Amino acid sequence: MAVSTVWPQFLAARADLAETAVLADCQPLACRNTALTHANRHALAGRLARLEDGLAGGDRLALYVRHRLEEQHRATAAFLARHAPELTP
């Protein structure tokens, strides 16, 4: 098949993909389209507590592992802060 006939088909396929979600690219903690339930917040708060427990180990963690856990902790804490439930007066 010639390149000139494949390229338009490829571009058409890419245009179709641009309008759909690509789950492999999903980043839940960076998503702006978030709807959290009480159970979701509770699970994320539990994850945050487990990250804090893991980080409490201090020097027992390899530097890279500690760095990754700290990144996950920051991202999770920021996400929960951004999506805190609004208090009604």
C-alpha positions in Angstrom: 0.0 0.0 0.0 1.4 3.4 -0.9 2.1 6.0 1.7 -0.2 8.4 0.0 -3.2 6.2 0.6 -2.3 5.1 4.1 -1.6 8.6 5.5 -5.2 10.0 5.1 -6.6 6.9 6.7 -4.2 7.3 9.6 -5.1 11.0 10.1 -8.8 10.1 10.0 -8.3 7.5 12.7 -6.3 9.9 14.9 -9.1 12.5 14.6 -11.6 9.9 15.8 -9.4 9.1 18.8 -9.0 12.7 19.7 -12.7 12.8 20.7 -12.6 9.7 22.9 -10.9 9.1 26.2 -7.7 7.1 26.1 -7.7 5.1 29.4 -4.0 4.3 29.1 -3.3 8.0 29.4 -5.7 8.4 32.4 -4.2 10.2 35.4 -6.9 10.2 38.1 -5.1 12.6 40.5 -4.6 15.1 37.7 -8.1 14.9 36.2 -10.3 18.0 36.2 -13.4 16.0 35.5 -13.7 14.4 38.9 -16.8 13.3 40.8 -16.0 11.9 44.2 -18.3 10.0 46.5 -17.8 9.6 50.2 -16.4 6.1 49.6 -13.8 7.5 47.1 -12.7 10.2 49.5 -12.4 7.6 52.3 -10.3 5.3 50.1 -8.0 8.1 49.1 -7.7 9.2 52.7 -6.7 5.6 53.5 -4.2 5.6 50.8 -2.7 8.8 52.1 -2.4 7.3 55.6 -0.7 4.2 54.2 1.8 6.5 52.3 2.5 8.4 55.5 3.1 5.1 57.3 5.5 4.0 54.6 7.3 7.3 54.7 7.6 7.1 58.5 10.2 4.3 57.9 12.7 7.0 57.3 16.2 5.7 56.2 15.0 2.1 55.7 13.7 3.1 52.2 15.8 3.3 49.1 16.2 6.9 47.9 14.2 6.3 44.7 11.4 4.5 46.5 11.2 7.3 49.1 11.1 9.9 46.4 8.2 8.1 44.6 6.3 7.7 47.8 6.8 11.4 48.6 5.5 12.3 45.1 2.4 10.1 45.5 1.8 11.6 48.9 2.0 15.1 47.6 -0.3 14.4 44.7 -2.8 12.6 46.8 -2.9 15.3 49.5 -3.2 18.0 46.9 -6.0 16.2 45.1 -8.0 15.7 48.4 -7.4 19.4 49.3 -8.6 20.5 45.8 -11.7 18.3 46.0 -12.6 18.9 49.7 -16.4 18.8 50.2 -18.0 22.2 50.4 -19.6 23.1 53.7 -23.1 24.3 53.4 -24.2 27.1 55.9 
